[in-house]
Amino acid sequence: MTLLGAGARDAAVRHDPDQTFPEIRDAVRKLCARFPGTYWRALDRDRAYPTEFVRALTEAGFLSVLIPEEYGGSGLGLAAGAAVLEEIHRSGCNGGACHAQMYTMGVVLRHGSRTQKEAYLPKIASGNLRLQAFGVTEPDAGTDTTRISTFAKRVGDTYVVNGRKLWISRAEHSDLMVLLCRTTKREEAAKPSDGMSVLLIDMREAVGNGLTITPVRTMLNHATTELAFEDLVVPAANLIGEEGKGFRYILDGMNAERILIAAECIGDAKFFIDRSSSYARDREVFGRPIGENQGVQFPIARAYVQMTAASLLVDHAAALFEAGAPCGTEANMAKLTASEASWYAADMAVQTHGGFGFAEEYDIERKFRETRLYQVAPISTNLILSHVATHVLDLPKSF
Ligand SMILES: Cc1cc2nc3c(=O)[nH]c(=O)nc-3n(C[C@H](O)[C@H](O)[C@H](O)COP(=O)(O)OP(=O)(O)OC[C@H]3O[C@@H](n4cnc5c(N)ncnc54)[C@H](O)[C@@H]3O)c2cc1C
């Protein structure tokens, strides 16, 4: 479905948020059509994991698009991954159950040893190993990641891990987890961001042997959890890269994550715009379609304008990432604008649907709850504004 009337645009000169990767988009749309609103609503009620949906995406190869061909993936760039996630969200589905399978492996790919890459990446590409969990946030550190205190103490050829993590999504549905922990205490490190390391945790061995997972029920169906580590023994061979340099490794993974999640927001915004345009054309009140009223059509048009502007930023950030250029600011700005565009569109969709915006069977209220997350996670709006203020505009740092 096009959002502008037939013949009303020239994709060659205008930015068309649908023009990239048409075959991938079409294939993702077809797959998603097998998982309609009824499927997601039932899972949402029970806070259950979309196992069949994740299996279908895995079997179709969509979650391994970023893994190089030599390790069994498609070897495509970040923009292709963004197109996959955008279409999932535009279709009314949700990639939150499995999007980390796409980008978390980047830490292994970019910083792992040859042995680690050969051991893990082909199995992640085939779906035999699920790398869905990314363990960074802690209850007492919040956004200030350098204050994490989960500690891995080197003992012979192992690390012994103790501490807590919060909001670690998909931990119950993952075979492996990328864990950021301290190997040197903050006060003993040369700078706060030193002394953190990345360990690959084999969840199949860890759970019940030093790792306890407790689900956290939230306003959306996101399979998020709290983790407690009590003397969990991890082989030293599971250290990714060099000890003490983990924060740097995690940061470039975070840029990929922010760009891909921004693409999910663009998909959500398109979902709300598609549904609202269609509803406003069909719903008649006072003897005419509600969409004839400019008070109804202008917010839909505004949502389209905001989504298009945000999608340009997402494309720009993805292009920089693919070129290997610094893209921290652009990834942040893409995530901020896309999450605000999707939230504006969500609010607009509720208003356009009137009472039906609140009815489960329209899927608007579910997507409304889902898309609200993105202004908080994986990084909250204030922290992005602070990054732009201090790193781009040279304003004084407030913390
Ligand atoms: C459903 C869900 C899934 C998640 N999944 C994962 C996951 O898989 N892995 C993972 O590691 N984490 C995950 N997170 C954590 C997420 O990344 C954090 O919630 C997010 O980064 C915000 O951190 P916080 O909740 O600790 O908020 P806090 O850091 O406590 O901040 C609270 C509020 O204060 C604001 N604030 C804080 N400091 C400042 C400041 N200096 N200036 C201005 N404003 C400030 C923030 O912007 C925010 O609005 C998830 C969170 C949720 C809710």
The ligand as an SDF file (V2000), in Angstrom:
LIG
                    3D

 53 58  0  0  0  0  0  0  0  0999 V2000
   11.4630   -3.5050   28.1770 C   0  0  0  0  0  0  0  0  0  0  0  0
   12.9160   -3.1860   28.3420 C   0  0  0  0  0  0  0  0  0  0  0  0
   13.8760   -3.9870   27.7310 C   0  0  0  0  0  0  0  0  0  0  0  0
   15.2300   -3.7320   27.9270 C   0  0  0  0  0  0  0  0  0  0  0  0
   16.1730   -4.6040   27.3990 N   0  0  0  0  0  0  0  0  0  0  0  0
   17.4780   -4.4600   27.7640 C   0  0  0  0  0  0  0  0  0  0  0  0
   18.4380   -5.4590   27.3950 C   0  0  0  0  0  0  0  0  0  0  0  0
   18.1280   -6.4510   26.7250 O   0  0  0  0  0  0  0  0  0  0  0  0
   19.7270   -5.3040   27.8200 N   0  0  0  0  0  0  0  0  0  0  0  0
   20.1160   -4.2350   28.5810 C   0  0  0  0  0  0  0  0  0  0  0  0
   21.3000   -4.1690   28.9460 O   0  0  0  0  0  0  0  0  0  0  0  0
   19.2290   -3.2570   28.9470 N   0  0  0  0  0  0  0  0  0  0  0  0
   17.9230   -3.3570   28.5550 C   0  0  0  0  0  0  0  0  0  0  0  0
   16.9980   -2.3990   28.9290 N   0  0  0  0  0  0  0  0  0  0  0  0
   17.4330   -1.2660   29.7610 C   0  0  0  0  0  0  0  0  0  0  0  0
   17.3570    0.0710   29.0550 C   0  0  0  0  0  0  0  0  0  0  0  0
   18.4290    0.1930   28.1620 O   0  0  0  0  0  0  0  0  0  0  0  0
   17.3510    1.1370   30.1780 C   0  0  0  0  0  0  0  0  0  0  0  0
   16.0850    1.0530   30.8340 O   0  0  0  0  0  0  0  0  0  0  0  0
   17.5360    2.5050   29.6210 C   0  0  0  0  0  0  0  0  0  0  0  0
   18.8390    2.6380   29.0990 O   0  0  0  0  0  0  0  0  0  0  0  0
   17.3450    3.5630   30.7300 C   0  0  0  0  0  0  0  0  0  0  0  0
   18.0730    3.2050   31.8830 O   0  0  0  0  0  0  0  0  0  0  0  0
   17.3620    3.1660   33.2990 P   0  0  0  0  0  0  0  0  0  0  0  0
   16.0760    2.4210   33.1610 O   0  0  0  0  0  0  0  0  0  0  0  0
   18.3150    2.6450   34.2910 O   0  0  0  0  0  0  0  0  0  0  0  0
   17.0260    4.6590   33.5910 O   0  0  0  0  0  0  0  0  0  0  0  0
   17.8590    5.6930   34.4920 P   0  0  0  0  0  0  0  0  0  0  0  0
   19.2760    5.7360   34.0660 O   0  0  0  0  0  0  0  0  0  0  0  0
   17.5620    5.3940   35.9180 O   0  0  0  0  0  0  0  0  0  0  0  0
   17.1560    7.0550   34.0780 O   0  0  0  0  0  0  0  0  0  0  0  0
   15.8010    7.3630   34.4370 C   0  0  0  0  0  0  0  0  0  0  0  0
   15.3850    8.6370   33.7190 C   0  0  0  0  0  0  0  0  0  0  0  0
   16.2440    9.7060   34.1160 O   0  0  0  0  0  0  0  0  0  0  0  0
   16.8500   10.2910   32.9650 C   0  0  0  0  0  0  0  0  0  0  0  0
   18.2290   10.6700   33.2920 N   0  0  0  0  0  0  0  0  0  0  0  0
   19.1690    9.9290   33.9550 C   0  0  0  0  0  0  0  0  0  0  0  0
   20.3070   10.6220   34.0560 N   0  0  0  0  0  0  0  0  0  0  0  0
   20.1130   11.8250   33.4540 C   0  0  0  0  0  0  0  0  0  0  0  0
   20.9240   12.9750   33.2160 C   0  0  0  0  0  0  0  0  0  0  0  0
   22.1920   13.0220   33.6210 N   0  0  0  0  0  0  0  0  0  0  0  0
   20.3820   14.0120   32.5470 N   0  0  0  0  0  0  0  0  0  0  0  0
   19.1040   13.9780   32.1280 C   0  0  0  0  0  0  0  0  0  0  0  0
   18.2810   12.9160   32.3120 N   0  0  0  0  0  0  0  0  0  0  0  0
   18.7810   11.8490   32.9640 C   0  0  0  0  0  0  0  0  0  0  0  0
   16.8140    9.2470   31.8810 C   0  0  0  0  0  0  0  0  0  0  0  0
   16.8040    9.8450   30.6130 O   0  0  0  0  0  0  0  0  0  0  0  0
   15.5060    8.5200   32.2010 C   0  0  0  0  0  0  0  0  0  0  0  0
   14.4450    9.1800   31.5610 O   0  0  0  0  0  0  0  0  0  0  0  0
   15.6330   -2.6160   28.7000 C   0  0  0  0  0  0  0  0  0  0  0  0
   14.6590   -1.7770   29.2790 C   0  0  0  0  0  0  0  0  0  0  0  0
   13.3300   -2.0550   29.1270 C   0  0  0  0  0  0  0  0  0  0  0  0
   12.3120   -1.1660   29.8130 C   0  0  0  0  0  0  0  0  0  0  0  0
  1  2  1  0
  2  3  1  0
  2 52  2  0
  3  4  2  0
  4  5  1  0
  4 50  1  0
  5  6  2  0
  6  7  1  0
  6 13  1  0
  7  8  2  0
  7  9  1  0
  9 10  1  0
 10 11  2  0
 10 12  1  0
 12 13  2  0
 13 14  1  0
 14 15  1  0
 14 50  1  0
 15 16  1  0
 16 17  1  0
 16 18  1  0
 18 19  1  0
 18 20  1  0
 20 21  1  0
 20 22  1  0
 22 23  1  0
 23 24  1  0
 24 25  2  0
 24 26  1  0
 24 27  1  0
 27 28  1  0
 28 29  2  0
 28 30  1  0
 28 31  1  0
 31 32  1  0
 32 33  1  0
 33 34  1  0
 33 48  1  0
 34 35  1  0
 35 36  1  0
 35 46  1  0
 36 37  1  0
 36 45  1  0
 37 38  2  0
 38 39  1  0
 39 40  1  0
 39 45  2  0
 40 41  1  0
 40 42  2  0
 42 43  1  0
 43 44  2  0
 44 45  1  0
 46 47  1  0
 46 48  1  0
 48 49  1  0
 50 51  2  0
 51 52  1  0
 52 53  1  0
M  END
$$$$
